[in-house]
Amino acid sequence: MKRLLTVVLLIILATTLIACAAPAPAPAPSPAPAPRPAPAPAPSIVIPPPPKGIPGEVVVETPPMAPEPSPVNGRDLSIDTDRMIIRTANMQLVVDDVRDTIDKITELAQGREGYVVNSSSWKEGERIVGQITIRVPSSDFDYAMSVLRSMAVEVNSETTSSQDVTEEYVDLEA
């Protein structure tokens, strides 16, 4: 019965795993840029939501696209930039011990050169619930997600998303 009570403890894990590719070196002006073919259009992918009650995970890989030259002071600059993708995940987990799990998640983030954005735990009736938000480098995103899943007695929900911020980064560098 005690285990059942602790299993019911929900940890709302708003895990914001921020991941950006390494920044590109500063662009250098080129005297005469070679003609470049137009970049291929970004793939358009429509993924229907999973049926209610069935958690799912979809991984979509797209090839990097060559950036178009951008005019600066009347000149074109060739910028070879890696795509900078922010990956975010939100999970709701059932765990045996909320406070212990928050400590383990903190160690996970710090051990992967990440950090805790915020965390809290509180009592709701007879159970303890908690929330933690962490950030880790993109190279550790999938590993961190796997470890978080393994800490759970049950994963009640999981959502992931990504955002390409390459253009915003290049605009700031110009």
N, C-alpha and C positions, 0 to 999 in steps of 0.2 A: 504494500500500500504506500509506504514511504517512497519507494522508487517511482511508483506511478505518479505521486505528487510532484516529485522532482522532474520527472519526464515532461510533465505538463508545463514546466517553467519555459516560457518563451523568451527568447532573446531576439529582439528586433534589431537586426544587424543591417544598418544602413551603411553598407560598406562602399565607400566611395574610393574605388581603387583607380587612382589617376595614373595614367600612363602616357607618356609622350616619348616619341622617338628622340634620339640624340639630335641636338640642333646642328644644322648644316654650317660649314665655315662661311665667313663673311664673303659675299659675292664680289668678284673682281670684274671691272668693265672689260669688255672684249672689243677690239678695234673693229672687226667686221664679223658679226655673228653669221655663222653658217645657216643656210635656210633649214628650218626644222619642219618636219611633217606635223600636221595638226595632231594634238593628243587624242587618243581614243576616248570616246565619251565614257563617263563612269557607268558601270553596270547598274541597271535598274532592277532591283530585286524586291519583290513583294513577298513577305513571309506572313502567312495567316497566323493569328494567335493560336497557341495550343488550346485544346479543349479544357474547360474548367476542371480544376482538380488534378490535372496531369501536368506536373512540372516538366518543362522541356528546355533544351539548350540548342541553339543554332549557331554554328560558326560559319561565317562567310569570309573567304579570303579573296581579296582583289589585288591584281598586280599594281605596282606603283606606276603612276602616270608621270610622264615628262612634263614639267611646268612650262608654261608659255613664257617667252621673254617679256619682261615688263619695262616700259619706258621710264627712265629716270633722267631728268635734266636733258631731255631730247635724245638720250642714247638708250639703246637696248642693253639690258644686262642678262646674261645667261646664268640662270640659277639652277644648279643641280641640288634639289632638295629631297630628302627622304620625307615620306608622309609622316605627319605628326598626329597620332591618334590618341584621344583620351578614351579610356575604357572605364565604364562604371558598372558596378553590380550592387544590387540590393538583395539581401537574403533574410529570411525569417527562419530561425532554427529552434528546435527543442533540444535542450541540453540537460545533463544531470545536475550540474552546479554552475549557476550563472556567474557568480563572482570569479570562480576559478577559470571559467571559460574566457571571461573578459581579460584576465591576467595572461592567459595563453595567447589570445589574439594580439594583445599588446606586445608580447615577446615575438610573435610571428612578424608583426610589422617592423619592429626595431631590428630584428635579425635579418631582414631583407632590405635594409637601408630605407625603410619607410618610417611612418610616425602615426600616432593617434591624433586625430583631429578633435574628437570629443568622445566621452564615454560616461555612462551613468547606469545606476541600478537602483531599484526601488521595490517596495513590497506592495503587492496588490492582493489583499485578503491574506490567504495562507501561502501564497507563492511569491517568489522573487522574480522580477523581470528586469531586463537590461537592454541597453542600446550602446553600440560602439560604431564609430566611423574611423576608418583607417585609410591611409594612402601608401601605396607601394609603387616602385618603378614598374614600367610596362613589362620588362623582361620577367618579372616575378608574378604578374597578374594571374596566369593560369595555375601556377604552383600554389599561390595563396588561396585561390578558390577551392582547389582540391583539399588543402589542409582544413579550411573552414568546414567543408562538407564532412570531412572525417571526424571533426569534433562534435558533430550533431548526432543525437539519437535519431532525430528525424528532421528533414528539411521541408518546412511547410510551404515556402515559396522562394523562388529565385528568379531575378530578372537581370539581364545584362544589356548594355547599350554601348555604342561607341560614337565618337564625334571626331571628324577630321578638322583640325585647327591649323593645318599647314598654311593656308592663305592668310589667316590672321597673323600668324607668326612672321611670315615673309613681309607682310605690310608693316609690322613693327620694326623689322630689321632695315627697311628701306630708308 
